[in-house]
Amino acid sequence: MNTKAKHPGRVLVMDDEKSVQLLLERVLTGAGHTVSVVDSGEAALAALDHETFDLMIADKNLPDVDGLEVIRLARSKHPALQTVVITGFPTPESKEKAQSLGAHAFITKPFGVVEIVEICDAAMNREGVGAAN
């Protein structure tokens, strides 16, 4: 079981569940990524205005701005930003919208630790990580 990133990079985690934030931060930091965590769409957009990230992991269902809308807004300013959508409430419509926005993956909670590291690696390898460093 390999949980070390092949393509370490800067990851923005956007989720309103503290347990998911802690899990992703621990797993992705342990894999070699630099991780920033926010709990809302507004906080994610503010972080993107001040820092550059290789990947954003976005919870679809947030209390303020929908995660898919955050992706749309973020990609308009940062077209090279890779994205992964996570959700506990998947629908065919939300999966289709995520794909239309260029999301690398649409993952249903709960997800596996190895799975998330592999998906992040694949997403960041798509554009060649390091652009943000």
N, C-alpha and C positions, 0 to 999 in steps of 0.2 A: 504494500500500500504506500504509494509515493504521494506525499502532500507538499512537496517542494515545487515551487513555480519554475517552469522552464523559461518564462519571460517575465521576470519581476517588473512591476511598474507601480504607478500611483493610482490608487483605487478610491473612489468616492462611494460610500455605502449610504443609501437613503432608505431608512425604514423607521416606522414609528414604534415598533416593538423592541423593547430593551433587550430581550433575550436573543432576538435575531441580530441586533446590532452587536452585542457582545460575542456571539458565535462567529459572525462573519469577520469581525475585527481580529479575534484570536486566531482563527483558521488562516485568514489571508496574511496577517502579519507573520505568523509562523511559517507560511509558505515563502516568505521573502518580499512581500509587497509592502509599500508604504500606504497606510490606510487612514482615511478621514471618515468620520461618521457624522451624519446629520439625521434629525428626526422628522423633517418636513420637506415638502417641495420648495417652499420659499427659502429655507436654509440651504438646500442643495444649489439653487440658482445663485444665491449670494456667494457660496463657496466657489462656484464655477467662475464668478466674476473676479475672484481674487487669486485663484490657483489654477494650475493646469493639471488635468488628470488624463490618464490613458483609458480608464474604464469607469463607468458609473453603474452600480448595481442599484436598481430602482424598484422599490415596492410599488405595485400598481395602485393599491388602495391606501391612500393617505388622508388624514383629516382635512388638509387644506387644499392643495393642488393635486389633482390626479397624477400618478407617476408617469403615465403615458404623455400627459401634457408637459410635464417637466422634461421628458426626453425630447419632445418636439421643440420646445424652446431652447434647450441646451444644444441640440444639434444644429439649430439655425445659427448659433454663435460659434460653435465648436464642431464643425462637420467631421473631423477625424475622431471625435470621442466615440469609443465603443460602448455599447450598452447591453446590459442583461436585465431582464424583467423577472422579478420574483413575485408570487402571489399565492395567497391561501384560498383564493376564490377565482379559479380560472374559468373563462368563458371562451367559446370559439371566436366571438367578436373581439374580445380584448387581445387574444393571441394574434388574430389577423391584423389588428391595428398595430401591435408591437412589431410585427414583421414588416408592415408597410412603413414604419418609422426607422427601419434598419436595425432593429435589435438583433443582437447575435443569438440570443437564446431567450426562451420563455420557460421559466422553471416554476413548478408548483411546490409550495411548502407542504410538508417538510422535505428537505433535500439532503443528500449525503455530502459529507465533508470532502471526500475525494472528488465527487462529481462537481462540486462548486469550484474547486481548484482547477480541475481540468477544463471546465467551461471558461473560466477567467483566462487561463493560458491561451486557449484557442481564440478567444475574442481579441486579446491583446496581440497575438501573433498575426492576426488578420491585417493590421496596418503597420506592423513592425513597432513594437514597444520601444520606448526611449525618446519618443518625440517630445514628451512632456518634461524630460529631465534636462 
